[in-house]
Amino acid sequence: MAGAAERGPRERMVFSAAQLIRREGVGATGMREVAARAGAPRGSLQHYFPGGKEQLVNEAVGWAGRYAGNRVARFLAALPEPTPSGLFAEMVRQWTDEYEAEGFDGGCPVAAATVDRARAADSTRQAAEDAFARWTGAVAAALTDMGVPGERARPLATLMISSLEGALLIARAERSVRALTTAVRELGPLLDAAVAPAAPGGTAGGGRRVDYSDRATIRRFTDL
């Protein structure tokens, strides 16, 4: 992810909107506050987002979906031996690290936008659907590469993401990471059990070992 100094004013505003939405919700996120946090002139909002707040929210949701999908390969690159349970643990650890260091104010901006705006703005509901689809696709592709049969990869990816999202809500309500660590502990064995047995003389499921530290692999997940 590019540093703040490397982003143009438009990108900074989208990023700032995503950060505000995940902490304050859509309703409490004001356009002026977005511009101020982004260090952008207030007049630039109309220039970059002629569709107003709805367009800005939708683009922030899209950014969040791309960010989540792009993180999948990087999570796997951090593991000495990629496994479905290891991937899920890394997905969760991103949040437990944040909550333990910064408190429980932040959540998923896609979920926040869905709750706040899905009925009021169909375009936001569609943006959220697309964001979840992108994230799910990246997780499913990783599971397939690890030997999970194709027909189970996407359902399991949906299970992983929905479990994470639900645990985030409970964690914020309890001000505790208990639900997140429980999800990792209980879901991990089920995920690993989905990997097909190793074929004779081959890898699990007859697949290939994927190098998740390879830049080309990271780009493939980024382009999903």
Rosetta blueprint (number, residue, H / E / L):
1 M L
2 A L
3 G L
4 A H
5 A H
6 E H
7 R L
8 G L
9 P H
10 R H
11 E H
12 R H
13 M H
14 V H
15 F H
16 S H
17 A H
18 A H
19 Q H
20 L H
21 I H
22 R H
23 R H
24 E H
25 G L
26 V L
27 G L
28 A L
29 T L
30 G L
31 M H
32 R H
33 E H
34 V H
35 A H
36 A H
37 R H
38 A H
39 G L
40 A L
41 P L
42 R L
43 G L
44 S H
45 L H
46 Q H
47 H H
48 Y H
49 F L
50 P L
51 G L
52 G H
53 K H
54 E H
55 Q H
56 L H
57 V H
58 N H
59 E H
60 A H
61 V H
62 G H
63 W H
64 A H
65 G H
66 R H
67 Y H
68 A H
69 G H
70 N H
71 R H
72 V H
73 A H
74 R H
75 F H
76 L H
77 A H
78 A L
79 L L
80 P L
81 E L
82 P L
83 T L
84 P H
85 S H
86 G H
87 L H
88 F H
89 A H
90 E H
91 M H
92 V H
93 R H
94 Q H
95 W H
96 T H
97 D H
98 E H
99 Y H
100 E H
101 A H
102 E H
103 G L
104 F L
105 D L
106 G L
107 G L
108 C L
109 P H
110 V H
111 A H
112 A H
113 A H
114 T H
115 V H
116 D H
117 R H
118 A L
119 R L
120 A L
121 A L
122 D H
123 S H
124 T H
125 R H
126 Q H
127 A H
128 A H
129 E H
130 D H
131 A H
132 F H
133 A H
134 R H
135 W H
136 T H
137 G H
138 A H
139 V H
140 A H
141 A H
142 A H
143 L H
144 T H
145 D H
146 M L
147 G L
148 V L
149 P L
150 G H
151 E H
152 R H
153 A H
154 R H
155 P H
156 L H
157 A H
158 T H
159 L H
160 M H
161 I H
162 S H
163 S H
164 L H
165 E H
166 G H
167 A H
168 L H
169 L H
170 I H
171 A H
172 R H
173 A H
174 E H
175 R L
176 S L
177 V L
178 R H
179 A H
180 L H
181 T H
182 T H
183 A H
184 V H
185 R H
186 E H
187 L H
188 G H
189 P H
190 L H
191 L H
192 D H
193 A H
194 A L
195 V L
196 A L
197 P L
198 A E
199 A L
200 P L
201 G L
202 G L
203 T L
204 A E
205 G L
206 G L
207 G L
208 R L
209 R L
210 V L
211 D L
212 Y L
213 S L
214 D L
215 R H
216 A H
217 T H
218 I H
219 R H
220 R H
221 F H
222 T H
223 D L
224 L L
